[in-house]
């Protein structure tokens, strides 16, 4: 038995779950992929007292798991470890695991114990602190779309729609909000909701989306942007784990099917003052002057933030006219064709919906981009101009970048994002993603063999 002191959180967890013998300590990397260790439950006291060590270059790893040496984060520094601390309130059971198991989220800390400047979670932590120093609290809700897919496919083969447990047939319909589509996989969706409840993730409404096997689950509004981002990152683990227990795969890939709807991450935000009042509230459907400033800042930083919202090669297949993925900088009231949308509702519910990100984006980075745009708009009192009426795809508005490399160039040169996210993060992220882009560009695809092998 460990001689380390046992925190009350550990004591409560072990009393409620005495059959758990091990706990996964989880550190989401730059791409939102979990890195971690499995720790015997008897050693949790050491985790709480001493922390857990991971290399700082965990945040210079691309989507393939390769550390990008050009960032200078790895061998050039001697691959140093950084201390990670458990995030309070995230020690929970893993209900889909094959044997009793727990998990806890980690946060990498800097040399002074503060936020580690390269870690996506640290960006949200710092920006929430900046807003708190001004007496402001963002209220955040995240909507995540995903596909359930048939796991029975050859390596590198395209995904296939899942087989309905009720009909025994592939789900080939595209009935948005369809109840039959919900009923096809209600056992999976119910277990996702139940697992979220056990883990304290505020999962709410589930709907069938446009693609076969595509669903969206909304996480409830909470006045804690950092916890909302934590919940969104952990939610992806829930969905994948529960789907596997049901003999399915789940994917948050932005565009898994070329001829079906893409999957997005939408973030709703309102803003409270010290008295708990929503400073976006107004009788006018366009919201308060403060909401207009916020939208102005979000619009001004949106092209620069696309590198965070669309983090990989597949991400860019989302952005097609009429696809509900944005192609222009615009805002509107109750208008889903605009990337910045004020949903309809009573005055106290005024908020902005940030609709640019794919489901493959790291939720920490999407929320960080949102908060950075908010601060930029509030500080500079940016007027967004009139709202877009009708189809925003046809609006005479600035175009968003259409390619990955163009987006990374805008991100690199963004004064507002460098101010709020920090030069260290911007430089590391850009270098990592440029290396990932170059690696992708060098790969020879099956389509190239089909088009050119026998005809060129």
Rosetta blueprint (number, residue, H / E / L):
1 X L
2 X L
3 X L
4 X L
5 X L
6 X L
7 X L
8 X H
9 X H
10 X H
11 X H
12 X H
13 X H
14 X H
15 X H
16 X H
17 X L
18 X L
19 X L
20 X L
21 X L
22 X E
23 X E
24 X E
25 X E
26 X E
27 X E
28 X E
29 X L
30 X L
31 X L
32 X L
33 X L
34 X E
35 X E
36 X E
37 X E
38 X E
39 X E
40 X E
41 X H
42 X H
43 X H
44 X H
45 X H
46 X H
47 X H
48 X H
49 X H
50 X H
51 X L
52 X E
53 X E
54 X E
55 X E
56 X H
57 X H
58 X H
59 X H
60 X H
61 X E
62 X L
63 X L
64 X L
65 X L
66 X L
67 X E
68 X L
69 X H
70 X H
71 X H
72 X L
73 X L
74 X L
75 X H
76 X H
77 X H
78 X L
79 X L
80 X L
81 X E
82 X E
83 X E
84 X E
85 X E
86 X E
87 X L
88 X L
89 X L
90 X L
91 X L
92 X E
93 X E
94 X L
95 X L
96 X L
97 X L
98 X L
99 X L
100 X L
101 X L
102 X E
103 X E
104 X E
105 X E
106 X E
107 X E
108 X E
109 X E
110 X L
111 X L
112 X L
113 X L
114 X L
115 X E
116 X L
117 X L
118 X L
119 X L
120 X H
121 X H
122 X H
123 X H
124 X H
125 X H
126 X H
127 X H
128 X H
129 X H
130 X H
131 X H
132 X H
133 X H
134 X L
135 X L
136 X L
137 X E
138 X E
139 X E
140 X E
141 X E
142 X E
143 X E
144 X E
145 X E
146 X E
147 X E
148 X E
149 X E
150 X E
151 X L
152 X L
153 X L
154 X L
155 X L
156 X L
157 X L
158 X L
159 X L
160 X L
161 X E
162 X L
163 X E
164 X L
165 X L
166 X L
167 X L
168 X L
169 X L
170 X E
171 X L
172 X L
173 X L
174 X L
175 X L
176 X L
177 X L
178 X L
179 X H
180 X H
181 X H
182 X H
183 X H
184 X H
185 X L
186 X H
187 X H
188 X H
189 X H
190 X H
191 X H
192 X H
193 X H
194 X H
195 X H
196 X H
197 X H
198 X H
199 X H
200 X L
201 X L
202 X L
203 X E
204 X E
205 X E
206 X E
207 X E
208 X E
209 X L
210 X L
211 X L
212 X L
213 X L
214 X E
215 X E
216 X E
217 X E
218 X E
219 X E
220 X L
221 X L
222 X E
223 X L
224 X L
225 X H
226 X H
227 X H
228 X H
229 X H
230 X H
231 X H
232 X H
233 X H
234 X H
235 X H
236 X H
237 X H
238 X H
239 X H
240 X H
241 X H
242 X H
243 X H
244 X H
245 X H
246 X L
247 X L
248 X E
249 X E
250 X E
251 X E
252 X L
253 X L
254 X L
255 X L
256 X L
257 X L
258 X L
259 X L
260 X L
261 X L
262 X L
263 X L
264 X E
265 X E
266 X E
267 X E
268 X E
269 X E
270 X E
271 X E
272 X E
273 X L
274 X L
275 X L
276 X L
277 X L
278 X E
279 X L
280 X L
281 X L
282 X L
283 X L
284 X L
285 X L
286 X L
287 X L
288 X L
289 X H
290 X H
291 X H
292 X H
293 X H
294 X H
295 X H
296 X H
297 X H
298 X H
299 X H
300 X H
301 X H
302 X H
303 X H
304 X H
305 X H
306 X H
307 X H
308 X H
309 X H
310 X L
311 X L
312 X L
313 X L
314 X H
315 X H
316 X H
317 X H
318 X L
319 X L
320 X L
321 X L
322 X L
323 X L
324 X L
325 X L
326 X L
327 X L
328 X E
329 X L
330 X L
331 X E
332 X E
333 X E
334 X L
335 X L
336 X L
337 X L
338 X L
339 X L
340 X E
341 X E
342 X E
343 X L
344 X L
345 X L
346 X L
347 X H
348 X H
349 X H
350 X L
351 X L
352 X E
353 X E
354 X E
355 X E
356 X E
357 X E
358 X E
359 X L
360 X L
361 X L
362 X L
363 X H
364 X H
365 X H
366 X H
367 X H
368 X H
369 X H
370 X H
371 X H
372 X H
373 X H
374 X H
375 X H
376 X H
377 X H
378 X H
379 X H
380 X H
381 X L
382 X L
383 X L
384 X L
385 X L
386 X L
387 X L
388 X L
389 X L
390 X L
391 X L
392 X H
393 X H
394 X H
395 X L
396 X L
397 X L
398 X L
399 X E
400 X L
401 X L
402 X L
403 X L
404 X H
405 X H
406 X H
407 X H
408 X H
409 X H
410 X H
411 X H
412 X H
413 X L
414 X L
415 X H
416 X H
417 X H
418 X H
419 X H
420 X H
421 X H
422 X L
423 X H
424 X H
425 X H
426 X H
427 X H
428 X H
429 X H
430 X H
431 X H
432 X H
433 X H
434 X H
435 X H
436 X H
437 X H
438 X H
439 X H
440 X H
441 X H
442 X H
443 X L
444 X L
445 X L
446 X H
447 X H
448 X H
449 X H
450 X H
451 X H
452 X H
453 X L
454 X L
455 X L
456 X L
